[in-house]
């Protein structure tokens, strides 16, 4: 179907449809191309219906038409160009350009960067990258780095955004929040590429879901409606269009909430995985120590643990604050009750409180290690503690910086200024950008903000425990 305005406007829209019957049901691919005053656009809508909705789940991947479009000319969305093939990066300047694209605050498309794998042959690297590229055609460009360009690429990025060792990393559109947690920009290790097709599907899965939910450009809903209107006096169509706009707004809100819940669920799953790994490591350590004791004639494997070794009972943030002030001498907990009380109003507060206590223990252990000669920061402590018995939190929980939006906005910055003794700072207060993420996203996304003065007074000052403080993404 082609619709063209017969008036003075130069806007035009062409829509073509293709319907295919397969064993999994009917697939409908709709191509829409639009030329308007605001620019030219082309996109595909993919729809699947089945007589057996409870049958095998369909495999969603770019239709063949996507590859034809990419080969027909250069397509781009903002600063991101979509090529018909993966991009081999074997030049330092090209590697720097890819890093700049990762950090580009205007980018609204994801990127996939495959670092050099010294254990794989050139043929293996070529094969796996082509499989990934086909799976992501029209969704995300794929960059394949060689050894030198991997080094150059990483040198242009903060530690938490780097990739190496044959891993493939997905960089989601991050706007100004390029220093978001490790969990946001997912890493797929090289071991996954023992089965390249499985690895490609794993990389593509979250991108395809988000891409299917993408909206057409605003110009389509604005200028395009004028083209499909049969008469200027059709009041019923005007009403229908108004209702459509309202429905789209509701759909946008629902989609945003769904995405937030999905990211919150993903974060919780990662936290649970990390906790399980910690428990397994501690259980293995206990078995080893009990075996050593048994060899020395001390049999404790069946002896109950005395009550005083059961640890602190943490059920609320009040418990965290009281225990930290009473038992952690290297921590100075400031006036944090107001924010902590807000967290205790939520049903998940006891779980959040226990994670916060774990964070407090990690800060205490880090401060103790610093007084004993440890020279790294808190993030590096969580990455590589002195021994397996040291208290840590996952490295991805820790952020030592805020985004540029927060740093450069007086309102956002001032909300992170908290009191400290004058022997720490003559002003009696400091900007506490360093924080620990108790929950990755959603609301209220609990945070612990602190000031590391281990190189001075030997202590850490906790200035805030509470909901996520204001930034560019909050009201």
N, C-alpha and C positions, 0 to 999 in steps of 0.2 A: 504494500500500500504506500502510495506517495501522496503527501499533502503539501501544497505550495500556496503561500499567500498571494492573493491576486492584487493586493494593494501596493502601496509604495514601499513597503518594507522589503528588505533584501533577505530576510530570514527564510530558511527553508529546512524542512525536515523530511527525511526518507526513512521508512521503516519496512524491513523485510523479515519474513518469518519462515523458519524451516522446522518441519515436524517429522520425527523419526520414531518408528516403532521398533523396540528391542525386546529381548526376553525379560528385562526388568521393568518394562512399561514404556510409556510414551515420553520422549524428550522433545521439548520445544525450545528452539533457539531463536531469539528475536534480536536482529541488528537494528540499532537506531543511530542514524547519522544526522547531525544538526549543524547548520551554519547560521550564526546569529551575530549581532553587533558585538557581543561580548566574547566571541571566539568560535572555533569549530570543535565539535565533540563527536566521538563515536564510542559506542559501548554495546555490550551484549547482555541480554537477560536470558537466564537459563531456568527452565521449569521442567519438573518431572512429576508425572502422575502414574499410578499403578493400580491395576485391578486387585493387587494383593499388597496392601500397605504394611502387612506384618511379615512380608517375605524378606528376602535378602536385601541388606542395605545397599543402595546404589553407590557406585564409585563416582564421586563428583570430581571432574577435572576439566581443564580448558578444552572447549570444542575445537575441532579442526579449523574452523573459521578464524579462530584467534591467531593461529599460525599464519594463515593467509594474509590477515590484516597487518601483522607485524612485518611481513616480508614485502608488503606493498608500499611502505613509506615509513618515515620516522614518526613515531607516536610518543607523546610525552604527557606527563601530568605534573605541572609545576616544574621543579628542577630535575625530575627523574625521567630519563629516557628509557623506553621499553624496546629492547633489541630483539630480533628474531632468534639470536643465539646467545649463549653465555659469553661473558666478557673475560678474556684472558688478560690478567694484569701482570705484566712483566717489566714494568718501568717505574722508577721511583716517583716520577711526576704523576703518573696515572694512579699510583697507590695513594698519593696525597689527595688527589681529586676524589677518590672513593671515600677517604676519611672525612673530607670536607662535606661530602654528601650525607654521610652518617650524622654529622653534627648540624646539618642545615635545619634551622628552626622552621622553615617554610615547607619542608617535605611532608607530604601527606600519604606517601606510598611506602610500603615496607621494602627492605633490601635484604638480600641474602649474600653473605661473604663467606667463601670457603678458603680457609687458610691452607698453607702448604703442608703436605703430609710426606715427610722424608722416608716413611716406611713403604710408601706406595710407588709403583712405577708410573711413568708418564701416561701410559695407556690406561691404567686403572683410574688415575685422576681424571683423564678425559672422559672415560665412560661414565663415571659417577656424576660428573658435573653436567653432562648432557642429559642424563636421566632426571636430575633435579631441575634443570632448565626447562625440559618439556613439561614437567609437572606444574611449573610456576609461570608458564607463558602467559603474558598479559596481566599477571598478578604482582610479580616482583622480579626485578632484574637480578641476575645471579652473577657475582664477580668471583673469579678464581685467581687466587694469589700464588705466585711462585715464592721461593724462599726469601729472596731479597725484598720483594714487595710486601711480604708478610711483616718483615721487620720494620719497613718504612711505614706501613699502615698503622701498626701498633704504636709507633713512636708519636704519631699525631693524635692519639686518643688517651683519655684517662684510663687508669688501670682497669676499672670495672667494665670498660667497653671493648677491651682487647680480645683477640681470638688467635689461637695458635694450635700446633700439634695435629693438624689435619681436621680440626673441628669446623663445622659449618655454623655460622651464627646468623640469626634473624634479627634485624634491627627494625623494630616497629616504628611508625611515625611517632616521634617523641616531642615535637614542638620545641618548647624551651627547656624541657626537662630531660636533657641529655645525660644527666648523672643519676638517672633512676636506677632501681636495684638490678642486680644481676638477673633476677627472675624475669624481668620485663623483656630483655633482649635475649631470647633463648639460645642456648648452646647445645649442639648435638655433637657429641664426641666422635672421634675417628672410628671407634669400634663399631658404631652403627653402620658404617659403610661396608662392612662385610656382606651386607645385603643392601645394595644401593637402592633398589626399588622400595624396600621398606623404609629406608632412611628418607627418601624423597617424599613419600606419603606422610611420614611423621613431620617433616618440615612444612609440608603444604597444608596439613589439616587445619591448624588455626587460621592460616591466611585465607583459605578458601571460604571458611565460615564467615569471616569478616568481609571478604570481597562480595559474597552473595548478598550481604546486607547493605551494600553501598547504595547511596541514593543517586539518581541522575543529577546533573548540574542544575543550579537554581534557574539558569536561563531557560531550561527546558520547561519548567513549571510556569515561568513568567511569560517569555516570548512565545513559547510553543503553544500555549493555550489559545493565543490569539489566532494561530494558524488553523487550529482544528475546530474553531467555532463556526457553525454553519450560518448563523445570522447574528447581527448585532442586537437584535431585539428579543432573543430567546432567553426570557427571564428564568425558565426552569433550568437551563444549562448553567446560568450564572449561579443559581442556588446550589446546583450540584458541584460546581467548581469550588464554591466557598466551603461546602461540607468536606470536599476532598482535602482542601488545605488544612482544615481543622483535624481531619483524621490523620493526615501526614504528621502533624505536630505531635499528636498522641503516640503515633507509631515511633517517631524519633525518640521520644522520652522513654518509651518501653524498651526500645533497642539499647539506649544508653544504660538503662538500669540492668538489662540482661547482660550487657558486656561487663558492667561493674561487678555483678554477682559472679560471672564466670572467672574474672581475674582474681576475685577474692577467694573463690574455690580453688583455683590453681595455686595460689599462694599457700592456702591452708594445706593442700596436698603436699607441697614442697616442704613445709614446716614439719608435717607429720613424717615424711620420709627422712628428714634430717634427724628428727627425734628417734626414729626407729634405728637409724645407723648408730647414733650415740648410745642408745640402750644396748645394742648388740656389742659395740666395742667395750662398754663398761662390763657387760656380762662376761665377755671373753677375758677381760682383765681380772675380774673376780675369780674366775675358774683357775687362771694361771697362779694368782697369789695363794689361793687355797691349796693348790697342788704343791707349791713351794713350802707352805706351812706343814703340809702332811709329810713331806720328805724330811722335815726337821722335827717330826714327832708332835706337831701341834695340829690336832684334828678339829677344824672349825666348820666344816661344810654342813653339818647338821645342827650347829648351835644357833639358836634364835638370835637375831640382831637386837642388842639392848635398845631400850626406848630412846636413850640420849643420842643415838646415831640415826634416828629416823629422819632427821632434818627438821626444818622449820615448817609449821603448818601454815600454808598460805591459802586463804579463801577469798581475800578481798585486797583492794589497793591500800586500805588502812593497815592491813597486816604487812604489806610490802614496806610501807613507809616506816612503821614502827620497828620492824626487824632490821631494816637497813641502818637506821639511826643507832640502834642498840648493838648491832653485831658487826658492822662493817666500818672500821675506824678510818679507812682511807677514803671513804665517801662522805661528803658533806651534802646532805639533802636539804635543799632550801624550802621555801614556802610553796609547796606543790599540792597542798591539800585540795584546793579549789578544782583544779583540772582532774585530779585523781577521783574526787567525789563524782564528777560528771561521768567517768567511766564505770563507776560502780553501779550506775543505774541500768546497765545493759545486762542481758541474760548471760552473755559470754564473759562477764567480768572476771569470774574466778579463773578461767583459762588464761585470759589476758594477764591477770595478776601473777600467775605462776611463771609465765614467760618473762614478765617484767622483773620478777625476783631473780630469774636466771640471768637476766641482763645485768642486774646489780652485782651479782656474784662475779660475773665476768669482769666488770669494771674494777671491783676490789682486787681480783687476782692479777689483773693487768697493772694496777697501781703498785701492788706488792712486788711484782716482777721488775717494774721500772726502778724501784728503789734498790733492787739487787743487781742492776746492771743491764736490764733489757733496754734496748735502744730504739726499738720500732714504735709505731703508733698503735692505737687500740685495734684498728682494722687488721694490721699485720699480726697482732697478737692472736686475734681470733682465727687467722689463717694458719699460723704456725706457732702454737703455744709451746712453752718450754718442755712440757711433758704431757702424757695422755691423761693425767689426773687433773690437769688445770681446768678451771672453769672458763668456758668460752660460750659465745653464741655464734650462729652461722655468720660468715663474713658478709653475706648478702643482706643481713639485717642492719649493717652498720653503714652510715653515710657521714663522712667527715666534712662535707660541703653541702651547701644549698644550691639550688638552681640560680642562674643569672637573674631570673625574674625576681626572686626573693632578695638576692644580694643587692640589687639596684633599685628596689622599691622601698621608700622610707616606711610606708605603712607595714608591709610584710616584715621588713627587717626589724622594726621596733618591737613587733610582737614576739621576737626571739631574743630580746635583751633581758637578762635576769641578774639578780644581785649576787655579788661575791664580796668577800672581805677586802678591805682597802690594801692589804699587803699582797693581794693577787692583782688588783687593778686600782689605781688611785681614784677612779670615778666611782668605785663601789658597784660596778655593773659591767657586764661584757655581752657581746653578741655571740650567742651559743648556736652556731650553725651545725655543729656536730650533734647527731642524734641517732637513736636506735629505733628501728621500725618494728614494733611489736606485732602489727598486722600490716600487710602490704598495701592494701587499698580499701575502697569502700568507705563507709562511715561507721564509727568515728575515726578509724585508723589510728589507734593509740601510738603515741610517740614519747620517747624519753630524750630530752635535750640536756647536754652536759658540757662542761668546760674542763679540758685536760690541763691540769697544772702540775703534772707529775715531775716536770723539770724544774719547778719552783718550790712550792710548798710540799710537793710529794703527794698531793691529794687530787681528787676529782670532785667537781662541784656539779651537782644535779640541780638544774634550775627549773625543770618543767617535767611533769608527768601528766599526760592528759590527751584529749583528742587532737587530731592533726591541726596544726596552726594554719592561719590563712596563707594562701598562695594564689597564683594566677588561675587556679582551677577551682577555687572555692568562692562562695559568695561573701 
